[in-house]
C-alpha cells in the first residue's frame, strides 16, 4: 500500500485523482483549504492552505510520521481569476501565484526532503496547456502553469535517480472551476476548438496521473505531458472570441 498526498483534492481533477488512487488500494491524504464533498470516501482530509509553507510542511511531516513513507505526492491545488491584463489587481495576482506556483513548490520541496531520505518517491503536479501558449483573460494563471513545467525539469535533474518528477498539462476539463467561470455558450465554443469535440472528464486526467505514478513509468522523469484532446495540435486553437480558457 502506497502513501499518496494530493493537494486540492476536494473537487475537480484533484478529487478524481485521489479517488483513483484510493480505489487502487492506496492510502490517500487530501490537503485542501475546503472540506471534501460527500464523495470523499476513504480519502483523509487535512485542512491546509497550500500557500502557507509552514502549514504544508507540518501536514507533510504529519503524514510521513504517521504512515512511515511518502510514495506519491501530487501538487494539484490551483485557482484562477478571469480578468483582462488591464484589470488584474495585485491582490488577485499574488493569490494566484501563491497557490498555483508557490503552493506547488512548497509541497514538492517538503515532500522531496522525505523522499530523498527514504530513497524513492514520485512528485507530480497539475500544469495546463495554458502554459504552452497565450490564452486571453488568464495572464497570471497562464504564467504559473508555465512555471510548473520548469519546476518539474529542475526537480528531476536535482533529485534523480531516486525521485521521479513530472507534470500533466490538461486541456479543457469539465470541472467545477470551469463551470463556475463559463456559460454554456462559452463551453460550446471551447468544444468547437478541440479536435476531440469535447471537454475531458476529471477521471480521464486522474487515470494519467495514476499511470505516471506506476512502476511501468519508471523511466519517465523531468517531463510535461499534454492531455488535451488535440487542442494544441494545430490551428484550431486560434484565439477564442470570448471563451478564453482555463483548466
Backbone torsions as a table, in degrees:
resi	resn	phi	psi	omega
1	UNK	NA	124.8	178.4
2	UNK	-89.3	155.4	172.2
3	UNK	-102.1	123.2	-172.8
4	UNK	-125.9	131.9	172.3
5	UNK	-110.5	133.3	174.1
6	UNK	-128.9	120.0	176.5
7	UNK	-85.6	149.6	-179.4
8	UNK	64.8	39.3	-175.3
9	UNK	-98.6	19.6	177.8
10	UNK	-88.4	-7.5	177.4
11	UNK	-163.7	169.9	170.1
12	UNK	61.5	-141.7	-178.5
13	UNK	-59.9	-40.2	-179.2
14	UNK	-62.7	-43.7	179.2
15	UNK	-63.6	-45.4	179.8
16	UNK	-62.6	-38.1	-179.9
17	UNK	-68.4	-44.5	177.6
18	UNK	-59.8	-43.0	179.5
19	UNK	-64.9	-37.6	179.9
20	UNK	-62.8	-44.2	179.0
21	UNK	-68.7	-39.6	179.4
22	UNK	-63.7	-40.6	179.5
23	UNK	-64.6	-25.6	178.4
24	UNK	-83.6	0.1	177.7
25	UNK	97.8	6.3	179.2
26	UNK	-82.9	155.5	174.2
27	UNK	-87.2	119.1	-170.7
28	UNK	-122.3	135.8	178.4
29	UNK	-122.0	130.4	179.5
30	UNK	-101.1	120.0	173.4
31	UNK	-101.4	111.6	-175.8
32	UNK	-153.3	147.4	178.9
33	UNK	-75.2	-22.9	-179.2
34	UNK	-112.9	153.9	-178.2
35	UNK	-69.3	153.9	178.4
36	UNK	-73.5	165.4	175.1
37	UNK	-72.7	175.1	178.8
38	UNK	-64.2	-16.5	179.5
39	UNK	-82.5	7.5	-177.3
40	UNK	-57.9	-30.5	174.4
41	UNK	57.1	-133.3	-174.4
42	UNK	-79.4	-1.4	-177.6
43	UNK	-73.9	127.3	178.9
44	UNK	-81.0	138.4	179.7
45	UNK	-108.9	129.2	169.2
46	UNK	-116.7	121.8	-178.6
47	UNK	-76.6	117.3	178.8
48	UNK	-157.4	141.4	173.0
49	UNK	-89.4	119.9	-175.3
50	UNK	-65.6	-14.3	175.5
51	UNK	-77.4	-10.3	178.8
52	UNK	-94.1	97.1	-174.0
53	UNK	-60.4	-40.1	179.6
54	UNK	-68.0	-38.8	176.7
55	UNK	-64.5	-39.2	176.9
56	UNK	-64.5	-45.6	179.4
57	UNK	-58.8	-45.0	-178.8
58	UNK	-63.3	-41.1	-179.8
59	UNK	-66.1	-44.4	179.4
60	UNK	-63.3	-44.7	179.0
61	UNK	-61.9	-38.7	179.6
62	UNK	-63.8	-44.7	180.0
63	UNK	-64.0	-44.3	-179.8
64	UNK	-63.0	-41.9	-178.8
65	UNK	-67.9	-38.0	-176.3
66	UNK	-74.7	-39.4	-172.1
67	UNK	-107.5	-8.3	172.3
68	UNK	85.8	-5.7	179.5
69	UNK	-163.7	159.9	170.0
70	UNK	-126.3	107.4	-175.1
71	UNK	-92.9	-44.4	-177.9
72	UNK	-137.7	129.4	177.1
73	UNK	-128.7	121.9	-176.2
74	UNK	-116.3	112.7	179.2
75	UNK	-87.4	99.0	-174.2
76	UNK	-113.9	-22.5	-174.0
77	UNK	-55.3	133.2	179.0
78	UNK	-162.1	155.5	177.9
79	UNK	-134.7	163.1	174.0
80	UNK	-145.0	152.8	174.8
81	UNK	-130.1	122.6	-179.4
82	UNK	-81.5	111.7	179.0
83	UNK	-159.3	148.5	175.4
84	UNK	-72.2	162.2	-176.3
85	UNK	-63.3	-26.6	179.3
86	UNK	-83.3	-6.1	-178.5
87	UNK	-109.8	-1.4	-178.4
88	UNK	-66.3	131.7	175.0
89	UNK	-101.2	156.7	178.5
90	UNK	-60.4	-41.8	-178.3
91	UNK	-61.6	-45.4	179.6
92	UNK	-64.5	-45.9	-177.2
93	UNK	-63.5	-43.0	-179.8
94	UNK	-65.4	-37.3	179.2
95	UNK	-67.6	-42.0	177.9
96	UNK	-60.9	-45.2	179.4
97	UNK	-66.7	-41.5	-179.3
98	UNK	-60.9	-41.3	-177.8
99	UNK	-81.7	-52.5	-169.0
100	UNK	-75.3	-34.1	-177.1
101	UNK	-107.7	-57.5	-177.7
102	UNK	-68.5	-26.6	175.3
103	UNK	-66.6	-38.5	174.8
104	UNK	-65.3	-47.1	-179.4
105	UNK	-60.0	-42.4	-179.8
106	UNK	-63.1	-48.4	-177.4
107	UNK	-65.0	-46.3	179.0
108	UNK	-63.4	-43.6	-176.4
109	UNK	-60.5	-46.6	-177.0
110	UNK	-74.1	-36.5	177.2
111	UNK	-68.7	-38.3	-177.8
112	UNK	-60.8	-35.3	179.3
113	UNK	-59.5	-41.4	178.2
114	UNK	-71.5	-39.5	-178.4
115	UNK	-65.4	-41.3	177.8
116	UNK	-62.4	-42.0	-179.7
117	UNK	-64.9	-37.1	-178.1
118	UNK	-88.0	-12.8	173.7
119	UNK	89.9	9.2	178.5
120	UNK	-164.0	162.5	175.7
121	UNK	156.5	163.5	178.6
122	UNK	-131.2	125.0	175.9
123	UNK	-109.4	125.1	179.3
124	UNK	-129.5	162.1	178.6
125	UNK	-154.2	157.7	174.8
126	UNK	-95.0	112.3	172.2
127	UNK	-99.3	-137.4	179.8
128	UNK	-174.8	151.3	171.6
129	UNK	-63.9	-16.6	175.3
130	UNK	-61.7	-21.8	178.5
131	UNK	-85.0	-5.6	-177.2
132	UNK	-93.4	-23.3	-179.9
133	UNK	-158.3	171.0	-177.5
134	UNK	-72.4	138.0	170.5
135	UNK	-131.5	132.2	-177.9
136	UNK	-69.7	151.3	171.8
137	UNK	79.4	5.5	-178.8
138	UNK	-141.2	43.7	-172.7
139	UNK	-58.6	-47.2	-177.9
140	UNK	-68.3	-41.9	176.9
141	UNK	-59.7	-47.5	-179.0
142	UNK	-57.9	-43.5	-178.5
143	UNK	-62.9	-39.2	180.0
144	UNK	-67.4	-35.9	-178.3
145	UNK	-72.2	-34.7	173.5
146	UNK	-63.7	-37.9	-178.5
147	UNK	-67.3	-31.2	179.6
148	UNK	-61.3	-39.3	178.0
149	UNK	-63.1	-38.0	177.3
150	UNK	-66.3	-39.5	176.0
151	UNK	-60.3	-43.3	-178.1
152	UNK	-60.6	-42.9	179.9
153	UNK	-64.6	-41.9	-176.8
154	UNK	-71.2	-45.5	177.3
155	UNK	-59.0	-40.2	-179.2
156	UNK	-62.7	-43.4	-179.7
157	UNK	-63.9	-39.0	-176.6
158	UNK	-80.3	-29.3	-171.5
159	UNK	-104.5	-9.3	177.5
160	UNK	-65.7	152.0	6.0
161	UNK	-94.3	-4.0	-171.6
162	UNK	-81.0	-29.3	-178.8
163	UNK	-115.4	123.6	177.3
164	UNK	-94.0	148.5	-176.4
165	UNK	-139.9	137.1	176.3
166	UNK	-160.5	163.7	174.3
167	UNK	-133.7	153.5	178.3
168	UNK	-111.0	130.7	178.0
169	UNK	-111.2	94.0	178.5
170	UNK	-71.6	154.2	165.6
171	UNK	-86.6	-139.4	-178.1
172	UNK	-72.5	124.7	179.9
173	UNK	-126.0	135.0	-177.1
174	UNK	-83.0	83.2	-179.8
175	UNK	-108.3	166.5	174.7
176	UNK	-57.3	-35.1	179.1
177	UNK	-64.4	-41.1	178.3
178	UNK	-65.5	-44.9	-179.0
179	UNK	-63.6	-34.1	-177.7
180	UNK	-68.6	-27.6	-174.3
181	UNK	-103.6	-14.6	-173.9
182	UNK	-115.9	138.4	169.1
183	UNK	-79.1	168.6	176.7
184	UNK	-60.1	-36.2	179.9
185	UNK	-66.0	-39.4	178.8
186	UNK	-67.3	-38.2	177.2
187	UNK	-63.5	-42.0	179.6
188	UNK	-65.1	-38.3	178.4
189	UNK	-64.3	-41.9	177.4
190	UNK	-60.8	-45.2	-179.8
191	UNK	-58.8	-35.1	-179.5
192	UNK	-66.8	-19.8	-179.6
193	UNK	-98.8	10.4	178.8
194	UNK	-114.8	120.5	179.7
195	UNK	-53.0	-35.7	178.2
196	UNK	-69.6	-14.6	174.0
197	UNK	79.9	12.5	-176.4
198	UNK	-162.0	167.6	168.4
199	UNK	-76.8	154.7	170.2
200	UNK	-77.1	159.0	169.2
201	UNK	-89.8	153.0	175.4
202	UNK	-56.1	-32.7	-178.7
203	UNK	-64.6	-31.7	178.5
204	UNK	-67.5	-36.7	176.9
205	UNK	-71.6	-38.2	178.3
206	UNK	-59.5	-39.6	178.9
207	UNK	-60.8	-37.2	-179.3
208	UNK	-71.0	-39.6	174.5
209	UNK	-59.6	-42.2	-178.8
210	UNK	-62.8	-39.3	177.1
211	UNK	-63.5	-46.2	-177.5
212	UNK	-61.8	-28.9	179.7
213	UNK	-82.3	-9.1	-174.6
214	UNK	-81.1	149.2	175.6
215	UNK	-56.6	-23.3	176.9
216	UNK	-61.9	-21.4	178.7
217	UNK	-100.6	27.4	-172.4
218	UNK	-63.6	-19.9	-179.9
219	UNK	-96.8	8.4	-177.8
220	UNK	-99.5	120.7	172.5
221	UNK	-160.2	152.0	177.3
222	UNK	72.9	20.3	-173.4
223	UNK	-118.7	156.1	172.6
224	UNK	-111.3	128.2	-176.8
225	UNK	-113.2	121.3	-178.6
226	UNK	-90.4	125.6	178.3
227	UNK	-127.1	89.7	-166.4
228	UNK	-138.2	13.4	179.6
229	UNK	62.1	22.4	179.3
230	UNK	88.4	6.2	-173.1
231	UNK	-58.2	-39.3	-176.9
232	UNK	-96.6	12.4	-176.1
233	UNK	-74.5	-23.9	-176.4
234	UNK	-169.8	-149.0	-167.0
235	UNK	-70.8	-10.5	-178.3
236	UNK	-67.4	-11.6	-179.6
237	UNK	-95.0	24.7	173.9
238	UNK	-57.7	154.4	-173.6
239	UNK	-51.7	128.4	-179.0
240	UNK	-73.1	150.3	-179.5
241	UNK	-62.9	-54.7	-178.0
242	UNK	-130.4	-14.6	-167.5
243	UNK	-76.3	-38.9	-171.9
244	UNK	60.7	-150.8	177.7
245	UNK	-164.6	145.1	171.9
246	UNK	-151.1	150.1	-176.6
247	UNK	-123.6	NA	NA
